[in-house]
């Protein structure tokens, strides 16, 4: 306590040093705490269920897989053994058999996602996300309802009564926590379901950030997923998880499942195997997506805290040198080496914990910004980012480590003080050389080079993406999805519904143009591949088989998007069912397959049907802004029978301002078809480049912070040297030295320190840039322009940081300096 009181008094006597040190550490610790809160929520979080460590995810992999009718997440990669496919969905018969096979080792349960389900509850229509689950899903997770009952054995068998368990949030929002909700009915895709239970408040699905609002048993499959029959061996749609029994192990369960699964799929894939994963956070798709960005961000803020530690260590070294006489007096009065070391460390602990406390406040603001940047939307991510005990413990540990890293050198220096030399005249001591301080400044500059290089690469990537021309105008474009099939409208009825909706939307004040599109553009959604052949080129088969993207659109699509016609005609309302089948294609399609021929009149064969090319439109992107425009075939929705689609409205007003009018217009056509996935084209584009925007923004801000800290360290070192050499400078000026003779050595020292830092930092930046190569667009990791610009910026800033001490030294009054001596 005595050390603590003394440390507080000493810091209060040096308010400038204290403020700079605390703010430096607060920014570094705050940035680390903010990023770690995401690591904790996304990568370290677990489902709110009992004993989540017992949960496992179940996936499969195999080579040369021949699959059809897939509803899940599948990925394919090449290797020495062939193209290996990995999937997370099984057929329903496989699920039932695997459940029986692994019953002695684990409780295996199944589920599948239900997206954009049309719901009608209490005379209100809306869309909701849900899960179709096995009868043991909730018991396998160890959940108990807050109201009513969960699913029981037999609830997922064919012919069972349609029942639903709703989320706590849905109970609160739609039913105002009414206990009489049990027994009430809600309409899901036009089918009546009886509410039998309410989920716990904390549980919202099989992922940590899920927002599922309802849960139905698999007996609802004919009503909600009719195209995926449970008896089929070709429809892959059931995701699996398991809760391990106390006496079982992963190898035992995997062996039991491997043998059976291999026998089931031997005809459709080679080398099949079951893969078990950690199920604490469920399937954890977000973990895979966000793992690399978060690890990069954690590394970046780690560099920042190292710069802050080096900065504080350098300032503390300079300060301890100026307190050498004080330490000598204390040593002469009986203080031992450990006593002096302890006092110095206590001062650094006080600074670190003050910085940590302020850093927590900054992290509370910073995590909101990071969340919005990561999600690419003002709403941010859906994770619980509260500063829980794990995050606070991390901040405490980081503050402690920071205090040790930044305070160890000054403390050891204080402990080695010589009381005899320290009690001599301070003038006789001369100006200490502070070699360690120079090394620390050079290290800060080297670390700043790393961050500046990374910031430059990400900024150039973002600029390149923003400058991409997608081929159509993205401004003032409202998008929303309609699913008439969920309301029982199929085939001609759905086509007629789309036509009536288009007419209704065109009459809304402020609507300039309206068009139907199968997918929202630039959202990463696409369909296509080798779905067609070209009768005019029968030689294009096998590996040379033509491939293209396909998109169902309305006849007003190209005019609404501003995509000009290059040749022929566009689609019309007359291109309906029963009329000759026609398509239009883009310029890349023509260059790829008809480079020296007239494409008009050529046929595209899809299955047993032939479609005639009647028009060519300018290239435009619709799948991903980051890839080149592929060959694209546009079909009329009137002939292709689109089951669900998006409407794009070009508006004269802010797009979101007419959502209410659009909702009323669609409800007037059919009140059972609500608007879903309402957004704007600009918001979709922003979301697609959100990772690049996040890295460009955050890494630039953190690089600026690191450069600022390095400049503070450089300024502090040089300013201290000038202050210690005041008498020497005064003598030199009295003997005839010019101001330039005084300032040049100081500027030269700053330049040499900066060059030394660059000599270390530039090669390190070149090596580490390869780690982020996959996240760059249109710029090479070893981009010379970025490195040269960063190096020049650091040199200029270093000279500016040295200019104030150099100017102060050059203006020393010789008489005042000698009088002080």
N, C-alpha and C positions, 0 to 999 in steps of 0.2 A: 504493500500500500504506500510505503514511503517512496519507492521508486516510481509508482504511478503518479503520486502527487507532484513529485519533482519533474517528471516527464511533461505533465500538463502545464506546469509553470514555464518550463523551457520552451515548449511549443508556443505558448501564448506570447513569449517574448520575441518570437520570430513569426509574426502573422503571415508575412509574404511566403516564406518557405512552407509553412503549414498549409495555407490555402492551396498552393500549387501542388503539394504532395497529395493532399486529400482528394482534390479534384482529379488528378491524374489516376490515382488508384480507383476512385469511384467510377470513372468512365471505363477503365479496364475491367474491374470486377462486375460492374453493372452489365456490360456487354456479355461477359461470360455467364453470368447468372441468367440473363434473358435467353441466350441460346440453349443453355442447359435445361431450362424449363421445358423447351420443346423436345430435347433428347429424352428427358424424364417422361413426358406425356406420351410421345410417339414410340420411342424405341424401348423404354423401360416400363411402360404402363402395362397393366393387366386387367382382365375383365373383372367386374364387380361380382364375383361368384366365390363360393367357398373353395379353398384349396386350389387356386388356379394352376399351381405347378403340376397338378396331376393331369391336366388337359394336353391332348396331342392333336395336331392336324394330320390328316391322311391324304396323301397325293400319290400319283403313280407316274412312271416314266417308261418309255419304250422306244425302240428304233423302228423306222419305216412303218409308223402307225397309219392304218387306213381307217379313218374315222368319219362318221357323218353325224349330222344333227347334234352339234355341240352347243351347250349352253353353260358357259363357265369361262374360266381363264386357262388358256392353253398357250404354250410357247414351244418353239422349235429351234434347235441349234444344231450346227454341224459338228462332227467329231470323227475320230479315227474309226469308230464302229458304225458310222452312218448318221443320218439325221435323227436326232433324238428328240422326241416330243414329251413334254411334261404337262400334266393336267391336274386340275383339282376337282373334276366332276366325274361321277360314275353313273352307270345305268341303274335304274331302280332295282332290277333283279340282282345286280352285283351288290348293291347296298344290303339287301336282305340277307344274302348269303354271307357276305363279309361280317355282318353283325352276328350271325350265328357262329361263324368260324372263330371269331375273336372273343366270344362271350366269356370264356374263362379268364382271359387276360384283361379285358376292358369292356366298358359299356360304350358301344359305338352308336352314334346317332347321326341323323342326316337332316339337311336343310337345303333350300334353294331360295334365291332372292326373287321378289316380285316387285318390279319397277313400275312407277307411274300407274298404279291401280286406280281406276275410277271409283270413288267412294261417294255414297250419299248417306248422310247421317243427320237426323233432325232437320230434314228438308233443305240441307245445304250440300252442294256438290263440290268436290275437290279431289285432288290426286294425293296418293299416299304411297309410302314405301313399306313393304312388309316382307315376311319370311314364311315360306311353306315348310313345315317341319315334321319330323317323325314323332310318334307318340311318346318316345322316351327322350326327346330333345331337352325339355325343361328339367326333367328329373336328372338327366345326365349332367347338366350344368349345375345341378344342386340348387335350383331356384324354388322359392315358395311364393305364392301369390299374396298380394296385399288384400285381395278381395276375390271371392269365388274360388274356382278350382282351375288347375292346369289340365293338360291333356292326359287321358288315361289310356290303357291298353285297348286297342280296337278303334280308337278315334281316328286313326289314319287308314283304316281299311275301307275298301270300296263299299258304298252304300251307307256309310255313317252320316249322321245328321251334320249339316254344315254349321260349324261353330267357330268362334274367333276369340282369342285373348288379346286385349288391347294394352298398349303401353300406358304407363302412369301419366305421361305428358299428354297423350290423347284423351285420357279420361278427364284430366284437368281442363284441357282446352275445349273439347267438344261436349263434355257432359258436366262440367263445373263440379267435379268430384261427387257427383250424385251417387249414393250407395245403391239406389234402385236401378243402376245401369245394367245389372245382371238380368238377363232375360230379354233385354231390348235387342232390336235387330238393326243391322247396318247393311247397306247394299254395297257389295264389292263386284265391280264389273257387271252390274245389273242382277246379281244373285244375292238373296237374303241370307245373312249369317247371324246366328244368335250369339250374343256376348256371354261368355261363361266365366271370365276371370280378368283380373287386372295385374299387370306385371309390377315388380318392385320398381321404385322410383329410379334407382341407379342403373338398371339394366335396360339397354335400348337396342341390343343386337349382339351378333357374334364378333364384332370388332369394337375396339375401345371407343372410337368416335362415331359409331353407328347411330342412326336416327330412325330406326324402324318403328312404325306406329302400330302395327298389328301382326299377329301370328296365327296362322291357320294350319290345321293338320293336312297331311298329304292326301287325305280323302277328298280335298277340294281341288285336286288336279284336273278333273274333267271340267270344272267350272272356271278355273283361272289359268290353266296351262294345257289346254286341250290338245295342242300340237305335240306334246311330250308324254305319250302314253306310258304308264308304269309297267306294262307287260313287254315293252319293246327292248330288244338287246342292242339297238342301234342309236338310241337317244341317250346322250350323256348329259345329265342335268342335276344330279344329286351330289352336293358337297358333304363331306364326312368329317366328323371330329370324334374323339374318344376320350373317356376318362379312365385312366389306368387304375386297376385294382391294386390294393396295397402290396400283394405278394408278387406282382408281375413286373416285367421289365420291357424296355423297348425291343431288344433282340427277340424276346419270346413272341411278342405281338407281331412284329414284322415277319418273322419266320412263318407264323400261322397264316397270315394274310397273303404272303408272297406265293406260297404253294398253290392256294386256291385261285388267286388272281391270274397267275401264269396259265393255269389250265383253262380259265375262262376266255382269255384273249389270245391264245396261241395262234389263231388263224388270222388275226388282224394286226399284230405287232410282234416284233422280235425283242428278245432280252427284256421282258417286262419285269418291273419290280415296284414294290410299295415303298414309299418314302414317308417316314414319320417326322413331324416337326414340332417345335415347342408351341403349345397351344394356349399359353397364358394370356396372350392378347388376341386369341382367335386366329383366323387365317392371316391377319396382319398384312394386308396388301399395301397399306400405307407405309409400313416399315420398309418394305422393299423400295417403294417409290421415293421416300424421303431420307433413307439412310445415308446415301452418298452426299446429298446437299447439306444435311445436318452435320456430318462428319467434317466436311470442308469448312463449314461455318465455325464449328468448334475449333478447328485448327487455326483459322484466321483469328478468332478472338483469343486463342492461346498465344499467338504471336504478339497480339496487342498487350496482353498482360505481361509478357516478357519484356516488351519495350517499356512498359510502365515501371516494372521492377528495376530495370537497368537505369531508368531515369531517376527513380528515387534513390537508388544506390549511389549514383554519381553525385546527386545533390547532397546526399548525406555525407559522402566522403569529403566534399568541399566544405560542408558545414563543420564536420568533425575536425578538419585541418585547422579551421579558424578557432576551434575550441581547444586547441592543443594545450594552451597555457592552463585552461580550467582543469583539464584532465591531469596535467602535471601536478597542480596544487592538490587535487584530491588524492592522487597517488602518494604524494609526499606526506599527506595527513593520515595515511594508513589504509587507503582503499586498495584491495587486492585486484589482480587482473580480472578474476571472474566478476567481481563487483562492478567494475567499469564496463565489462562486456554486457552484463545483465542490464545495466542502466540504459545502454545504447539500444539493446534489443527491445526493452520495454517501450522506449520512445517509438520505435518502428511498429510495435504491436498496436500502440495507440493510434498511429496514423493509419495502419491497415484496417483496423476495425471501424474507425471513423469513415474511411473510404468504403468499407464493406456495407455499413449502414446506409450511406448515401447511395451506394451502388444498387441496393435492393429497391430503393425508391425509383431510380432510373430504370431498373429492369422492369418494373411494373408498367412503365410507359413504353419501354422498348419492345416488350413482348407483343404488345398490340400492333405495333408497326411491322414486326417480323411476321406475325400471323397473317396480316393483310397481304404482305408481299409474297409469302409462301402460297397462300390460297389464290392470289390474283384477284381478290375481290374485297370490298370494304367490310364484308361480314367476317372475314378471316376463317381460320380453321375451326372445326367443331370440338376440338379437344379441350379438356379441363386443364388450363394452364395456371392454376393457382399455385402460389409459392408454398408448397407443402413442406413437411419436415425434411424430405429428401433434398429439395432445392435449397432450403435454408441451411441444411447440413453441408451441402456442397459450397455454399457461399462462405460459411464459417471456415471450412477447411481451406478454401482458396485464400481467404484473408490471412490465415495463419501461415500458409506456405509463402504468400507474398511478403509477409513481414520477415520471414526467415531469409528468403532469397535476397530481398533488398537491404536487409539490415545486417547480414552476416559480415560482409567486408568492412563496413564502418565500425561494427562492434569489435572485430578483431584488431582493427587499426587503433581503436581507443584503448584496448587492453594491452597494446605493446608500447604505450607511451613511456618515455624516459623522463622521470621527474627531474633529474639534474639538468638535462638539455632543455626540457620544457620550461624550467624556471629562469633560464637566461633571458636576456633582453630579446623581445620578439623580433626586433630588427635584425638581430644576429641570425635568426632562423632563416631569413631569406624567403623566397617564394617557393613553396613545395612544387615538385614537378608533376605530381598527380598522374603518374603513368596509368594507374588503374582507371582513373576517371576518363582518360582519353580512350582507353580500350572499350569502356562501357559506351561512350558516345559513338565510336565507330561501329560497335555491335548494334546499337539502336538504328543507325543509318542503314546497315546491312539488312536488318529485319524490315525496315520501312521499304527498302527496294523490293522485297518479296511481295509486300502488300500492294505497292504501287503498280508493279508489273501485273499482278492478278487483277487489280481494279481496271487497268488499261485494257486488258484482254476482254473482260466482261463488258465494259462500256462499249468497246468496238463491236462486240457480238450483239449487244442490244441495239446499237445504231444500225447495224446491218439488217437485223430483223425488222425494225421499224420501217426501214426504207424499202422493204420488199413490196412490190406491187402485186396484190393477190389477183388482179385481173378484173376486179369489180369494186364498186364504191361501198365502203363499210359504214359510212356515217348515216345517222338517223334511220337505222334499220332495226325494227322490233321483231323479235323471234319468239314463237311459242309453239308448243307441241299439242296436237290433238290426236286422240286415239278412239275413233268411232267403233273399232272392233270390240273394245271393252264394253261398249254400250249395246252390243248386239248387231251393229251395222257391218255387213260384209258385202264384198263383191260390188254389184251395181248400186246397192243401197249406200255403201260407203262413198262411191264415186259421186253419186248424186248429192250426198251430204257435203262433200268438199266443194262442189259447185255452188251450193246454196250459201255456204260459209263465205266463199270468195265474194259473191255478190253482196252479202251483208257487210263484210269488212270494207269493201270499196266505197260504201255509202257513208262511212264514218267521217265526220269533219276532221280535216288534218291529214287524212290518208291520201298519199299521192299515187301509190301503186301497191298492189298486193300479189303475191305469188306463192305457190306451193312448192316445197322442196322436201325430198325424202329425209335428208339430214340437215342439221344446222351446219353451215359452212365453217371451215377452219377449226372445227372442234375435235379433230382427230377421228371422226366417224367416216367410214367408207365401206364400200362393198365392191366386189369385182374379182379380178384374177383371170384365169383362163376359161371363162364361162361361155366363150363363143368361138366360132371358126369363121373363116372367110372363104366362101365357095370359089372366089376368083383366084385364090392362092392356096390350093390344096396341099402345096409342098410345106406349108407352115404347120407342122405337126410335132408331136413329142416335145423335146426341149425347146423347139422353135415355135411352139404353139403361141398364137397371139394372146396378149394379156392387156387388160385395160380396167380402169375404174368404171363403175356404172352409177347412174343417179336418176331417180324418177323425179320429174319436175312437171309443173304446169306450163301452159302455153305462154303465160305472162312472165315466166321466170327470167328470161334473158333481158327483157325490157326493164323489169324491176331492178335487176342487179346492174344494169348498164354494161352488159356484155354484147358487143356488136356482132352482127352477122357478116361473115366473110363471103359466103357463097351459098347459092340455093335459097331455100326457104326455111322458116322456123316451124315449130309445132303449132297446131291450131286446135280449137275446140272440136273440129270435125275429125281429128285423129282420135276417134273413140273406139270402143269395143265394136267389132264387126266391120270396121273400116280397114283398109290395107295397113299392115303394121309398118311403122316408120320410126326412124331414129335420126338424131342429129349428133355430130361428133365434133371434137375440137381439132385445132390445127396440128397438135402433136400426134393425134391418131392418124391424120392424113400423111404427115411426114414419115411416120413409122411403117405404115402398111400400104400406102398408095403414093409413094414419092413421085412417080413419073406417070401417074394415071389420073383420070378424072374420077374423083371419089363419088360424085353424085350418081345415084342409080345403083351403086354397088350394094351387095347384100351382106348382112351380118346374120349368121345362123346361130340361134340360141336353142339348144335342144333340138326339137323337130320343127321349130318355127323359124322363118326367115323374115328379117326386118330390113327395109330398104333405107339407105342413107339419103336424106333429102336436103340436108343443110350442114354447113360448117361454120362454127362460131370461134371467135378468138379464144385463145387459151385463158383459163382461169383456174385458180386453185380452189378445191373444196374440202380436201381431207386434212392436210397439214401445211401450215405456212412455211415449214422448214425444208420441205422436199420440193424437187422440181415438178412441174406440171406433168402428170403422166397422161398417156392416151386415155380419153374419156368418152364414154357413150352415154347420151342422154335419152331416156325413154319418157314417153308421155304417161303420167299416172293414170290417165283414162284407159290406157291399153295394158298397163302392167299390173293393175290391181293392188296399189299400195295399201297396206293395212293401217299404218299410222304415219303421220307426216308432220312437218313443221310448216307454219305459215310465216312468211317474211313480209313485213309491211314497211314500205318506204314512207316516211312521214314528213310533214312540214313543221311539226312541233317536236319537242323532246319526246323520243319514242315511248318512254315509260309513262308519259302523261296521258296516253290514250289506252292504257291497259284496261281500265274500268269499262270504257266504251266497247273495246274488243270483247271483253268478257260478256257483256250484255248482248252483243250482236250474236255471239256463238250460242248463248243460252236461248236466244229467241229461235234459233234453228233447231237445237236439241238441248234441253236443260241437263241431260245425263252425260254430256261430254264437256268436262271442265278443261280450262287452259292449264297446261303443265309446262314446266321448265321455261318460265318466262325470263327473257334476257334481251340484250341488244347485241348486234354483231360486233360492235366495238368492245363490249365486255367479254365476248367470247375470244376475240383476238388478244385482249389484254391477259386473259387467263392462260392462253396457250404460251405466251412469252413471260408468264409470271416468274418462273425460275430464273431466267436471264435478267429480268428486271430486278428481282430480289438480290442476286449476286452483284449486279452492277451498282445498285444503291447501297447495300450494306458493306460490300468490300471497299467501295470508294469512301464511304463514311469512316470505316475503320482504318483504311490506309491514311486518310486525312488526319485521324486521331493519332496514329502512330507517328506520322511526320511531325505533327505538332509537339508530341512528347519528345521526340528526338531533338527538335529545335530548342525546346525548353532546356533539355540536358546540355546541348551545345552552348546555348546562351549562358546557362548557369556556370558552366566550367570556365568560359572565357571571361565572364563578368567577375568571377571570383579571382581569377588570375590578375585581372586589371586592378582590382581592389588591393590585392596583396603586393602588387608591384608599383603602387602609387609613388612611393619614395624614389624608387629606381627611375621611374618615368620622369619624375620631377628633376632629378639630377641630370638626366640625359637632355631634357629640354633646356635646362640652365646652361649646359655646355654647348648648346647650338643645334641640337637635333631638330629637324623639321617635323611637322605634323604627320606627313607621309611616312617618315622614318619610324614613327611610333605605331601607326595604324596598319601598315603593310604586314609586319610579322604576325599580327593578330588575325588578319584576314587570311594570310597564307596558312596559318595553323588550322583555321576552320576548313579551308579548301583541302588541305592534306588529310584531315580527318574524314571529310566527305568522300574523297577519292579512295581512301582505305576502306570505308564502308561499301562503296560501289564495287571495289575489286572483289570483295567477298560476296556481296549480295547478288550481283548480276549472274555469275555462274550458277549460284544456288537457284535463282529464279528460272534460269533456262532449264535446269534439271527438274524442278518441281512443276513447271508448267505442263509437262507431259501428263501429269496426273489429272488435269482438267481438260485434256484435249477433246474428250467426247462431249463436253458442254459448250464448246465454242462453235461459232458459225461464221464462216467467211473470214476467219483470221487464223493464222498459224500460231502454235504455242510459242515458237521462237521468233515472233514478229519483231523485226528490228526497230520499226517506228515506235512501237510501244515502249521498248526498253530504252531507246535513246531519249524519248520524251520524258520518261520517268527519271532517268539519270540527270538530265538537264534541269528538271524541276527541282530535284533534291539539291543539286549544286547551287542553284539560285537561292533556294530557301535557306541553305546553310550559310551562304554569304550574307543574306539579309539578317539572319540570327546573329552573325558576328559583327554586323555593321554598327549596332548600338554600343557594344563594349569598345570597339575600335574607335568610334567617334568620341566616346567618353574619355578614352585614354589620350587621344590626340588633343583634347581640350583641357587637360590637367594644367592648373596654374602652378608653375615651378615654385613661386614664393609660398603658396599655401601648402604644397606638398612638403617643402623643406621645413616650414614652420611646424607642421604636424610631426615631422620626424624629430 
